[in-house]
Amino acid sequence: MKKRGVAPLSICVTPTHKAQEQIEPHHSHLTMGLLTYAWVNAMTLWSELAQTLINQ
């Protein structure tokens, strides 16, 4: 029962090595970009929030 459920999933998740090599660098670069963007936004919001709290 377990093997039956896991096998199709692993087939779907794991592409061929060539495809993976092409996808991974782009994907990791995209992820880093999004994380950086989110981090900068969070820091900006946090500093704005801190300033408004201090000004009150």
mmCIF file of the N, C-alpha and C atoms, coordinates in Angstrom:
data_MODEL
# 
_entry.id   MODEL 
# 
loop_
_atom_site.group_PDB 
_atom_site.id 
_atom_site.type_symbol 
_atom_site.label_atom_id 
_atom_site.label_alt_id 
_atom_site.label_comp_id 
_atom_site.label_asym_id 
_atom_site.label_entity_id 
_atom_site.label_seq_id 
_atom_site.pdbx_PDB_ins_code 
_atom_site.Cartn_x 
_atom_site.Cartn_y 
_atom_site.Cartn_z 
_atom_site.occupancy 
_atom_site.B_iso_or_equiv 
_atom_site.pdbx_formal_charge 
_atom_site.auth_seq_id 
_atom_site.auth_comp_id 
_atom_site.auth_asym_id 
_atom_site.auth_atom_id 
_atom_site.pdbx_PDB_model_num 
ATOM 1   N N  . MET A 1 1  ? 0.835  -1.206 0.000   1.00 0.00 ? 1  MET A N  1 
ATOM 2   C CA . MET A 1 1  ? 0.000  0.000  0.000   1.00 0.00 ? 1  MET A CA 1 
ATOM 3   C C  . MET A 1 1  ? 0.872  1.260  0.000   1.00 0.00 ? 1  MET A C  1 
ATOM 4   N N  . LYS A 1 2  ? 1.901  1.274  0.870   1.00 0.00 ? 2  LYS A N  1 
ATOM 5   C CA . LYS A 1 2  ? 2.785  2.447  0.948   1.00 0.00 ? 2  LYS A CA 1 
ATOM 6   C C  . LYS A 1 2  ? 3.528  2.659  -0.369  1.00 0.00 ? 2  LYS A C  1 
ATOM 7   N N  . LYS A 1 3  ? 4.139  1.583  -0.878  1.00 0.00 ? 3  LYS A N  1 
ATOM 8   C CA . LYS A 1 3  ? 4.911  1.693  -2.127  1.00 0.00 ? 3  LYS A CA 1 
ATOM 9   C C  . LYS A 1 3  ? 4.032  2.200  -3.265  1.00 0.00 ? 3  LYS A C  1 
ATOM 10  N N  . ARG A 1 4  ? 2.816  1.723  -3.311  1.00 0.00 ? 4  ARG A N  1 
ATOM 11  C CA . ARG A 1 4  ? 1.889  2.104  -4.372  1.00 0.00 ? 4  ARG A CA 1 
ATOM 12  C C  . ARG A 1 4  ? 1.649  3.619  -4.358  1.00 0.00 ? 4  ARG A C  1 
ATOM 13  N N  . GLY A 1 5  ? 1.499  4.180  -3.157  1.00 0.00 ? 5  GLY A N  1 
ATOM 14  C CA . GLY A 1 5  ? 1.244  5.616  -3.035  1.00 0.00 ? 5  GLY A CA 1 
ATOM 15  C C  . GLY A 1 5  ? 2.482  6.462  -3.302  1.00 0.00 ? 5  GLY A C  1 
ATOM 16  N N  . VAL A 1 6  ? 3.647  5.953  -2.915  1.00 0.00 ? 6  VAL A N  1 
ATOM 17  C CA . VAL A 1 6  ? 4.884  6.734  -3.020  1.00 0.00 ? 6  VAL A CA 1 
ATOM 18  C C  . VAL A 1 6  ? 5.452  6.735  -4.434  1.00 0.00 ? 6  VAL A C  1 
ATOM 19  N N  . ALA A 1 7  ? 5.371  5.602  -5.116  1.00 0.00 ? 7  ALA A N  1 
ATOM 20  C CA . ALA A 1 7  ? 5.998  5.464  -6.440  1.00 0.00 ? 7  ALA A CA 1 
ATOM 21  C C  . ALA A 1 7  ? 5.542  6.523  -7.454  1.00 0.00 ? 7  ALA A C  1 
ATOM 22  N N  . PRO A 1 8  ? 4.234  6.720  -7.673  1.00 0.00 ? 8  PRO A N  1 
ATOM 23  C CA . PRO A 1 8  ? 3.821  7.718  -8.664  1.00 0.00 ? 8  PRO A CA 1 
ATOM 24  C C  . PRO A 1 8  ? 4.297  9.121  -8.288  1.00 0.00 ? 8  PRO A C  1 
ATOM 25  N N  . LEU A 1 9  ? 4.284  9.424  -7.012  1.00 0.00 ? 9  LEU A N  1 
ATOM 26  C CA . LEU A 1 9  ? 4.712  10.736 -6.524  1.00 0.00 ? 9  LEU A CA 1 
ATOM 27  C C  . LEU A 1 9  ? 6.177  10.975 -6.858  1.00 0.00 ? 9  LEU A C  1 
ATOM 28  N N  . SER A 1 10 ? 7.031  9.982  -6.573  1.00 0.00 ? 10 SER A N  1 
ATOM 29  C CA . SER A 1 10 ? 8.465  10.137 -6.838  1.00 0.00 ? 10 SER A CA 1 
ATOM 30  C C  . SER A 1 10 ? 8.728  10.281 -8.335  1.00 0.00 ? 10 SER A C  1 
ATOM 31  N N  . ILE A 1 11 ? 7.916  9.623  -9.148  1.00 0.00 ? 11 ILE A N  1 
ATOM 32  C CA . ILE A 1 11 ? 8.071  9.736  -10.605 1.00 0.00 ? 11 ILE A CA 1 
ATOM 33  C C  . ILE A 1 11 ? 7.713  11.157 -11.045 1.00 0.00 ? 11 ILE A C  1 
ATOM 34  N N  . CYS A 1 12 ? 6.640  11.696 -10.489 1.00 0.00 ? 12 CYS A N  1 
ATOM 35  C CA . CYS A 1 12 ? 6.206  13.052 -10.845 1.00 0.00 ? 12 CYS A CA 1 
ATOM 36  C C  . CYS A 1 12 ? 7.218  14.090 -10.377 1.00 0.00 ? 12 CYS A C  1 
ATOM 37  N N  . VAL A 1 13 ? 7.727  13.929 -9.169  1.00 0.00 ? 13 VAL A N  1 
ATOM 38  C CA . VAL A 1 13 ? 8.615  14.923 -8.567  1.00 0.00 ? 13 VAL A CA 1 
ATOM 39  C C  . VAL A 1 13 ? 9.996  14.912 -9.204  1.00 0.00 ? 13 VAL A C  1 
ATOM 40  N N  . THR A 1 14 ? 10.515 13.710 -9.519  1.00 0.00 ? 14 THR A N  1 
ATOM 41  C CA . THR A 1 14 ? 11.882 13.600 -10.026 1.00 0.00 ? 14 THR A CA 1 
ATOM 42  C C  . THR A 1 14 ? 11.909 13.624 -11.550 1.00 0.00 ? 14 THR A C  1 
ATOM 43  N N  . PRO A 1 15 ? 12.332 14.737 -12.163 1.00 0.00 ? 15 PRO A N  1 
ATOM 44  C CA . PRO A 1 15 ? 12.466 14.778 -13.620 1.00 0.00 ? 15 PRO A CA 1 
ATOM 45  C C  . PRO A 1 15 ? 13.775 14.128 -14.045 1.00 0.00 ? 15 PRO A C  1 
ATOM 46  N N  . THR A 1 16 ? 14.036 14.073 -15.353 1.00 0.00 ? 16 THR A N  1 
ATOM 47  C CA . THR A 1 16 ? 15.308 13.525 -15.837 1.00 0.00 ? 16 THR A CA 1 
ATOM 48  C C  . THR A 1 16 ? 16.437 14.456 -15.415 1.00 0.00 ? 16 THR A C  1 
ATOM 49  N N  . HIS A 1 17 ? 17.658 13.923 -15.363 1.00 0.00 ? 17 HIS A N  1 
ATOM 50  C CA . HIS A 1 17 ? 18.796 14.708 -14.871 1.00 0.00 ? 17 HIS A CA 1 
ATOM 51  C C  . HIS A 1 17 ? 19.039 15.954 -15.716 1.00 0.00 ? 17 HIS A C  1 
ATOM 52  N N  . LYS A 1 18 ? 18.890 15.833 -17.034 1.00 0.00 ? 18 LYS A N  1 
ATOM 53  C CA . LYS A 1 18 ? 19.131 16.971 -17.916 1.00 0.00 ? 18 LYS A CA 1 
ATOM 54  C C  . LYS A 1 18 ? 18.155 18.098 -17.608 1.00 0.00 ? 18 LYS A C  1 
ATOM 55  N N  . ALA A 1 19 ? 16.880 17.757 -17.465 1.00 0.00 ? 19 ALA A N  1 
ATOM 56  C CA . ALA A 1 19 ? 15.855 18.756 -17.170 1.00 0.00 ? 19 ALA A CA 1 
ATOM 57  C C  . ALA A 1 19 ? 16.132 19.401 -15.816 1.00 0.00 ? 19 ALA A C  1 
ATOM 58  N N  . GLN A 1 20 ? 16.539 18.575 -14.850 1.00 0.00 ? 20 GLN A N  1 
ATOM 59  C CA . GLN A 1 20 ? 16.814 19.077 -13.508 1.00 0.00 ? 20 GLN A CA 1 
ATOM 60  C C  . GLN A 1 20 ? 17.976 20.066 -13.524 1.00 0.00 ? 20 GLN A C  1 
ATOM 61  N N  . GLU A 1 21 ? 19.011 19.754 -14.301 1.00 0.00 ? 21 GLU A N  1 
ATOM 62  C CA . GLU A 1 21 ? 20.172 20.647 -14.401 1.00 0.00 ? 21 GLU A CA 1 
ATOM 63  C C  . GLU A 1 21 ? 19.774 21.996 -14.986 1.00 0.00 ? 21 GLU A C  1 
ATOM 64  N N  . GLN A 1 22 ? 18.855 21.970 -15.949 1.00 0.00 ? 22 GLN A N  1 
ATOM 65  C CA . GLN A 1 22 ? 18.406 23.214 -16.578 1.00 0.00 ? 22 GLN A CA 1 
ATOM 66  C C  . GLN A 1 22 ? 17.517 24.015 -15.633 1.00 0.00 ? 22 GLN A C  1 
ATOM 67  N N  . ILE A 1 23 ? 16.663 23.315 -14.885 1.00 0.00 ? 23 ILE A N  1 
ATOM 68  C CA . ILE A 1 23 ? 15.676 23.984 -14.026 1.00 0.00 ? 23 ILE A CA 1 
ATOM 69  C C  . ILE A 1 23 ? 16.308 24.525 -12.745 1.00 0.00 ? 23 ILE A C  1 
ATOM 70  N N  . GLU A 1 24 ? 17.142 23.721 -12.083 1.00 0.00 ? 24 GLU A N  1 
ATOM 71  C CA . GLU A 1 24 ? 17.608 24.050 -10.734 1.00 0.00 ? 24 GLU A CA 1 
ATOM 72  C C  . GLU A 1 24 ? 18.307 25.400 -10.593 1.00 0.00 ? 24 GLU A C  1 
ATOM 73  N N  . PRO A 1 25 ? 19.310 25.741 -11.416 1.00 0.00 ? 25 PRO A N  1 
ATOM 74  C CA . PRO A 1 25 ? 19.990 27.025 -11.220 1.00 0.00 ? 25 PRO A CA 1 
ATOM 75  C C  . PRO A 1 25 ? 19.023 28.194 -11.333 1.00 0.00 ? 25 PRO A C  1 
ATOM 76  N N  . HIS A 1 26 ? 18.134 28.141 -12.325 1.00 0.00 ? 26 HIS A N  1 
ATOM 77  C CA . HIS A 1 26 ? 17.154 29.207 -12.528 1.00 0.00 ? 26 HIS A CA 1 
ATOM 78  C C  . HIS A 1 26 ? 16.218 29.279 -11.333 1.00 0.00 ? 26 HIS A C  1 
ATOM 79  N N  . HIS A 1 27 ? 15.771 28.109 -10.881 1.00 0.00 ? 27 HIS A N  1 
ATOM 80  C CA . HIS A 1 27 ? 14.821 28.053 -9.774  1.00 0.00 ? 27 HIS A CA 1 
ATOM 81  C C  . HIS A 1 27 ? 15.438 28.609 -8.493  1.00 0.00 ? 27 HIS A C  1 
ATOM 82  N N  . SER A 1 28 ? 16.680 28.217 -8.203  1.00 0.00 ? 28 SER A N  1 
ATOM 83  C CA . SER A 1 28 ? 17.330 28.680 -6.974  1.00 0.00 ? 28 SER A CA 1 
ATOM 84  C C  . SER A 1 28 ? 17.593 30.183 -7.050  1.00 0.00 ? 28 SER A C  1 
ATOM 85  N N  . HIS A 1 29 ? 17.942 30.669 -8.245  1.00 0.00 ? 29 HIS A N  1 
ATOM 86  C CA . HIS A 1 29 ? 18.173 32.105 -8.437  1.00 0.00 ? 29 HIS A CA 1 
ATOM 87  C C  . HIS A 1 29 ? 16.877 32.866 -8.198  1.00 0.00 ? 29 HIS A C  1 
ATOM 88  N N  . LEU A 1 30 ? 15.780 32.339 -8.732  1.00 0.00 ? 30 LEU A N  1 
ATOM 89  C CA . LEU A 1 30 ? 14.468 32.958 -8.564  1.00 0.00 ? 30 LEU A CA 1 
ATOM 90  C C  . LEU A 1 30 ? 14.079 32.980 -7.089  1.00 0.00 ? 30 LEU A C  1 
ATOM 91  N N  . THR A 1 31 ? 14.313 31.853 -6.400  1.00 0.00 ? 31 THR A N  1 
ATOM 92  C CA . THR A 1 31 ? 13.973 31.754 -4.982  1.00 0.00 ? 31 THR A CA 1 
ATOM 93  C C  . THR A 1 31 ? 14.768 32.763 -4.163  1.00 0.00 ? 31 THR A C  1 
ATOM 94  N N  . MET A 1 32 ? 16.065 32.879 -4.455  1.00 0.00 ? 32 MET A N  1 
ATOM 95  C CA . MET A 1 32 ? 16.901 33.842 -3.732  1.00 0.00 ? 32 MET A CA 1 
ATOM 96  C C  . MET A 1 32 ? 16.407 35.261 -3.969  1.00 0.00 ? 32 MET A C  1 
ATOM 97  N N  . GLY A 1 33 ? 16.030 35.559 -5.198  1.00 0.00 ? 33 GLY A N  1 
ATOM 98  C CA . GLY A 1 33 ? 15.509 36.882 -5.529  1.00 0.00 ? 33 GLY A CA 1 
ATOM 99  C C  . GLY A 1 33 ? 14.246 37.189 -4.747  1.00 0.00 ? 33 GLY A C  1 
ATOM 100 N N  . LEU A 1 34 ? 13.349 36.212 -4.685  1.00 0.00 ? 34 LEU A N  1 
ATOM 101 C CA . LEU A 1 34 ? 12.096 36.405 -3.959  1.00 0.00 ? 34 LEU A CA 1 
ATOM 102 C C  . LEU A 1 34 ? 12.346 36.575 -2.468  1.00 0.00 ? 34 LEU A C  1 
ATOM 103 N N  . LEU A 1 35 ? 13.268 35.769 -1.921  1.00 0.00 ? 35 LEU A N  1 
ATOM 104 C CA . LEU A 1 35 ? 13.593 35.874 -0.499  1.00 0.00 ? 35 LEU A CA 1 
ATOM 105 C C  . LEU A 1 35 ? 14.186 37.239 -0.177  1.00 0.00 ? 35 LEU A C  1 
ATOM 106 N N  . THR A 1 36 ? 15.091 37.700 -1.024  1.00 0.00 ? 36 THR A N  1 
ATOM 107 C CA . THR A 1 36 ? 15.713 39.012 -0.822  1.00 0.00 ? 36 THR A CA 1 
ATOM 108 C C  . THR A 1 36 ? 14.659 40.102 -0.874  1.00 0.00 ? 36 THR A C  1 
ATOM 109 N N  . TYR A 1 37 ? 13.770 40.010 -1.872  1.00 0.00 ? 37 TYR A N  1 
ATOM 110 C CA . TYR A 1 37 ? 12.696 40.990 -2.037  1.00 0.00 ? 37 TYR A CA 1 
ATOM 111 C C  . TYR A 1 37 ? 11.800 41.014 -0.802  1.00 0.00 ? 37 TYR A C  1 
ATOM 112 N N  . ALA A 1 38 ? 11.419 39.826 -0.332  1.00 0.00 ? 38 ALA A N  1 
ATOM 113 C CA . ALA A 1 38 ? 10.561 39.720 0.847   1.00 0.00 ? 38 ALA A CA 1 
ATOM 114 C C  . ALA A 1 38 ? 11.270 40.279 2.078   1.00 0.00 ? 38 ALA A C  1 
ATOM 115 N N  . TRP A 1 39 ? 12.569 39.984 2.213   1.00 0.00 ? 39 TRP A N  1 
ATOM 116 C CA . TRP A 1 39 ? 13.362 40.451 3.350   1.00 0.00 ? 39 TRP A CA 1 
ATOM 117 C C  . TRP A 1 39 ? 13.432 41.973 3.374   1.00 0.00 ? 39 TRP A C  1 
ATOM 118 N N  . VAL A 1 40 ? 13.713 42.573 2.221   1.00 0.00 ? 40 VAL A N  1 
ATOM 119 C CA . VAL A 1 40 ? 13.800 44.033 2.125   1.00 0.00 ? 40 VAL A CA 1 
ATOM 120 C C  . VAL A 1 40 ? 12.450 44.660 2.463   1.00 0.00 ? 40 VAL A C  1 
ATOM 121 N N  . ASN A 1 41 ? 11.380 44.088 1.936   1.00 0.00 ? 41 ASN A N  1 
ATOM 122 C CA . ASN A 1 41 ? 10.042 44.605 2.231   1.00 0.00 ? 41 ASN A CA 1 
ATOM 123 C C  . ASN A 1 41 ? 9.738  44.515 3.720   1.00 0.00 ? 41 ASN A C  1 
ATOM 124 N N  . ALA A 1 42 ? 10.085 43.382 4.328   1.00 0.00 ? 42 ALA A N  1 
ATOM 125 C CA . ALA A 1 42 ? 9.834  43.187 5.756   1.00 0.00 ? 42 ALA A CA 1 
ATOM 126 C C  . ALA A 1 42 ? 10.617 44.203 6.586   1.00 0.00 ? 42 ALA A C  1 
ATOM 127 N N  . MET A 1 43 ? 11.884 44.418 6.233   1.00 0.00 ? 43 MET A N  1 
ATOM 128 C CA . MET A 1 43 ? 12.720 45.376 6.963   1.00 0.00 ? 43 MET A CA 1 
ATOM 129 C C  . MET A 1 43 ? 12.175 46.795 6.822   1.00 0.00 ? 43 MET A C  1 
ATOM 130 N N  . THR A 1 44 ? 11.731 47.157 5.620   1.00 0.00 ? 44 THR A N  1 
ATOM 131 C CA . THR A 1 44 ? 11.177 48.494 5.386   1.00 0.00 ? 44 THR A CA 1 
ATOM 132 C C  . THR A 1 44 ? 9.923  48.689 6.221   1.00 0.00 ? 44 THR A C  1 
ATOM 133 N N  . LEU A 1 45 ? 9.032  47.697 6.181   1.00 0.00 ? 45 LEU A N  1 
ATOM 134 C CA . LEU A 1 45 ? 7.794  47.783 6.957   1.00 0.00 ? 45 LEU A CA 1 
ATOM 135 C C  . LEU A 1 45 ? 8.103  47.870 8.443   1.00 0.00 ? 45 LEU A C  1 
ATOM 136 N N  . TRP A 1 46 ? 9.062  47.066 8.906   1.00 0.00 ? 46 TRP A N  1 
ATOM 137 C CA . TRP A 1 46 ? 9.423  47.037 10.314  1.00 0.00 ? 46 TRP A CA 1 
ATOM 138 C C  . TRP A 1 46 ? 9.974  48.383 10.765  1.00 0.00 ? 46 TRP A C  1 
ATOM 139 N N  . SER A 1 47 ? 10.854 48.999 9.964   1.00 0.00 ? 47 SER A N  1 
ATOM 140 C CA . SER A 1 47 ? 11.441 50.295 10.327  1.00 0.00 ? 47 SER A CA 1 
ATOM 141 C C  . SER A 1 47 ? 10.363 51.376 10.352  1.00 0.00 ? 47 SER A C  1 
ATOM 142 N N  . GLU A 1 48 ? 9.427  51.318 9.392   1.00 0.00 ? 48 GLU A N  1 
ATOM 143 C CA . GLU A 1 48 ? 8.325  52.284 9.368   1.00 0.00 ? 48 GLU A CA 1 
ATOM 144 C C  . GLU A 1 48 ? 7.459  52.128 10.606  1.00 0.00 ? 48 GLU A C  1 
ATOM 145 N N  . LEU A 1 49 ? 7.169  50.882 10.958  1.00 0.00 ? 49 LEU A N  1 
ATOM 146 C CA . LEU A 1 49 ? 6.350  50.600 12.137  1.00 0.00 ? 49 LEU A CA 1 
ATOM 147 C C  . LEU A 1 49 ? 7.048  51.094 13.401  1.00 0.00 ? 49 LEU A C  1 
ATOM 148 N N  . ALA A 1 50 ? 8.347  50.837 13.504  1.00 0.00 ? 50 ALA A N  1 
ATOM 149 C CA . ALA A 1 50 ? 9.124  51.270 14.668  1.00 0.00 ? 50 ALA A CA 1 
ATOM 150 C C  . ALA A 1 50 ? 9.111  52.794 14.781  1.00 0.00 ? 50 ALA A C  1 
ATOM 151 N N  . GLN A 1 51 ? 9.263  53.494 13.662  1.00 0.00 ? 51 GLN A N  1 
ATOM 152 C CA . GLN A 1 51 ? 9.269  54.954 13.671  1.00 0.00 ? 51 GLN A CA 1 
ATOM 153 C C  . GLN A 1 51 ? 7.923  55.505 14.131  1.00 0.00 ? 51 GLN A C  1 
ATOM 154 N N  . THR A 1 52 ? 6.828  54.935 13.631  1.00 0.00 ? 52 THR A N  1 
ATOM 155 C CA . THR A 1 52 ? 5.504  55.419 14.029  1.00 0.00 ? 52 THR A CA 1 
ATOM 156 C C  . THR A 1 52 ? 5.275  55.166 15.515  1.00 0.00 ? 52 THR A C  1 
ATOM 157 N N  . LEU A 1 53 ? 5.747  54.033 16.022  1.00 0.00 ? 53 LEU A N  1 
ATOM 158 C CA . LEU A 1 53 ? 5.598  53.732 17.448  1.00 0.00 ? 53 LEU A CA 1 
ATOM 159 C C  . LEU A 1 53 ? 6.418  54.705 18.290  1.00 0.00 ? 53 LEU A C  1 
ATOM 160 N N  . ILE A 1 54 ? 7.629  55.030 17.833  1.00 0.00 ? 54 ILE A N  1 
ATOM 161 C CA . ILE A 1 54 ? 8.500  55.950 18.570  1.00 0.00 ? 54 ILE A CA 1 
ATOM 162 C C  . ILE A 1 54 ? 7.913  57.361 18.554  1.00 0.00 ? 54 ILE A C  1 
ATOM 163 N N  . ASN A 1 55 ? 7.385  57.772 17.402  1.00 0.00 ? 55 ASN A N  1 
ATOM 164 C CA . ASN A 1 55 ? 6.819  59.115 17.273  1.00 0.00 ? 55 ASN A CA 1 
ATOM 165 C C  . ASN A 1 55 ? 5.593  59.313 18.157  1.00 0.00 ? 55 ASN A C  1 
ATOM 166 N N  . GLN A 1 56 ? 4.850  58.261 18.403  1.00 0.00 ? 56 GLN A N  1 
ATOM 167 C CA . GLN A 1 56 ? 3.697  58.369 19.293  1.00 0.00 ? 56 GLN A CA 1 
ATOM 168 C C  . GLN A 1 56 ? 4.196  58.535 20.722  1.00 0.00 ? 56 GLN A C  1 
# 
